Amino acid sequence: MRRLLCAVVAALAWTASAHAAVASPIPNARAYYVVNASNGEVLAAHDAHVELPIASITKLMTVIVALQHLKLDDEVTVSGSAAQVGESSIPLVRGQRITVRDLLKGALIQSANNAADALADAASGGNVGRFVAWMNARARALGLHHTHFERPDGLDAPGHVSSARDVAVLAQVAMHSRLVRELVGERTDTIEGGRFVVHTWNDLLGLVPGMIGVKTGHTNDAGWCQVAAVRANGYTIYAVILGSPTRAQRNEDLQRLLTWGVSQYHTSTLVRRAVYAHVGLGYGKAPVALVARGTLVRVVRAGRPLVERVIAPSAVSLPVVRGQRLGRIELWDGHKLLGTRPLLAARSVSRPGFGGRLRWYATRTGHHLLGLFT
């Protein structure tokens, strides 16, 4: 029977990386936000809850809501009000028939305002005010407490605002859609049977390794804005910049934030197939080594101290069978358990027979008696 002396054998702090963590770049922008979408860890932020215009980033919500009411292959009729919306646009005229898929390409790749309005018009049966109400209801459901929409296209309007943090959440929700992921990752595409080519405003696609989207925006009130995502090995970094003074400044700062964000993590083998403890045995037998079963590989934050805890009994009774589970090893990041692996006996040790046990007791008694006279 196992002795009831189970204890933490080791609790050793160690650092996940040999390099010290590098401070976050500081963009020239009204607000910014960097988050690891895989675990929700906020890496950097400035005025992330301040309500600001977000321009065409709005179209992420427009697409989310439109897809709840329309099918990709639906053909819709463009209204006169949608066709005449200006600034960034695709060729649309009143009464034109166009597929929802092509309007989505126009809204997400070309950031076309008239495409966004045409989607809203079609989804709501011509009641764009109702569509905007749906957008705001969805924002509330997602916990976007600093977001309010007035238009489906993101053009400047009093009270049309969001925040850097809310934009990051919105982008992650939008990227749950396979179609959205495909479209925001395209630099160019065609619509209307190849008669028109749409081009992205995302200058960093193809430039930043691992970039998978997502959306740019610009108006006079909003300045230059963008939410972008980079997928690395085992994690995804989202970065948001709102209110940059120029397109070039936004691109430079966003690239720096994304590169820095990715560098904050690395994949590490936290547990190996190695000896982590020894457990005592009875009858004078040599302690048995405990070996981890399998490895533990995790993405960990660079420079952050982790805690390794080996939990095993101080001694066990015989017999012990090779592969017998006699403990476990845990890896902790603060109060978060990163993972655990069983600790197994490295060899079998049999229990001595009656004669062997008798000899051991006799020898031990003899040593005790000898100690009384020396």
URFEN-V775842 format. One line per field, one symbol per residue. phi: phi as a letter, one per 20 degrees, with the letter a starting at -180 (. if undefined). psi: psi as a letter, one per 40 degrees, with the letter a starting at -180 (. if undefined). burial: b if it has 16 or more other ideal C-beta (glycine too) atoms within 10 Angstrom, else e. A space follows every 10 residues. Layout:
phi: ???
psi: ???
burial: ???
This chain:
phi: .ffecfbfeb bdfbdfbfdf fefffdfebf bbacbeffcm feebablfdf ecfclfggff fgfgffffcc dgefddefef fffefemfbd fccgnfebff gffffffeee lfffffffff fffdmndfgf ffffgfffff femefdcbdc beenfgbgne bbcffffffg ffffffegff gfffeeebad clmnfbddcf eefefndegn fcpcbdabbf femecadccc edfnbcddcc ccmffbfffg ffffffffff gfffcbecee cdfbfdacdf celmffgdfd dfemdcdbec ffmefdcddd dbffbceeed dgnffcrbdc dcdmedffrb cfddffbece effgffffff ffffffffff ffdc
psi: hhigfhihdi ghhiheiehi hhiiihigid iihhihedee hhdiihfeeh hiiebedded ddddddeeei idehhihhid dddehabhii hiiheihiid ddddddddde fhdddddddd dddefegddd dddddddddd defgefhhid ieeeihhheg iaiddddddd ddddedhddd dddeehdiii iffeehhiii egeehedhhe headhiihid ddahiihihh hageihhhhh hhfididddd dddddddddd ddeeiihihd higiheiihi iifeiiihih hhhiihhihi hhehhihhhh hiidiiiiih hhehheaihi hhgbehhdii iihiheiihi hiaddddddd dddddddddd dde.
burial: eeeeeeeebe eeeeebbeee eeebbebebb bbbbbbbeee eebbbbbbeb bbbbbbbbbb bbbbbbbebb eeeeebebbe ebbebeebbb ebeeebebbb bbbbbbbbbb bbbbbbbbbb bbbbeeebee bbebbbebbe ebebebbbbb bbbbbebeeb bbbbbbbbbb bbbbbebeeb eebbbbeebe bbeeeeebeb bbbbbeebee bbbbbbbbbe ebbbbbbbbb bbeebbbbbb bbbbeeeebb bbbbbebbeb bbebbbebeb beeeebbebe bebeeeebbb bbeeebebbb bbeeebebbb bbbeebeeeb eeebebbbbb bbbeeeebeb bbbbbbeebe ebeeeeeeee eeeeeeeeee eeee
